Amino acid sequence: MATCSATVPDLNGSGDAFYGPLWNSSQPHVDYFWTTYGFAGNKAYWDDGFGWEDPGNISLPLGRTFNSLWLLTYSAEDWENDAYEATALNWGRRYVRENIRDLRARCGDGTAVAAATGTLVELYLDMWYGQAVPERASTFMHEARHIGGKDHNDKFPAGSVFSAGQPGADSDWNYEGAWMYETLYLWWYFAAGTPVTSAMRQRARQMGNLYLDNAFAARPPFRI
Ligand SMILES: [Zn+2]
């Protein structure tokens, strides 16, 4: 990170200490993630401090991204089944794989954790150092849904912790937009993700409920 830096939060609190050892910087995993999720050809965006030289370092952006991609890929009990008829825990990895073709690391300006343009997704410091591992995986779902054709179509509701009255919300749950995909993934991870820790489950539930309460112009009439 030649032009930006961040403080690394506690690795247990973010879930990185739990997920890192599950792939333990194994080269087959690194190669799979690299070729499957849009890194290929983008070394120039992931070196120079973002982690390319040290992919197993879970304090650096690349290792922290790989932790969330491990979660996204393997958290369903029957993870080999990525059919769209199965749960979001199953098809999440497929949806992300089929939509995000160009994944780049950037510093960001502190206003977003990630952004999608065309088939390109940029990830920012606020994702790696502000979000726990399950939330990072759900961010992939969010950005993939934008690429899949759903822009935000409404304004944040009154009282929203996001910018109330400003654009960036989805109209409602049935719009099946980026907030719905993100929340749905967190919900399934909470309900059926494995392996998992109770702390990560609760974090996913909390974040899912936060989105239900704040990211839809018409608040869904249910909670996780
Ligand atoms: Zn969005």
Residues whose N, C-alpha, C, O or C-beta is under 5 A from the ligand:
A	BS01	ZN	A178
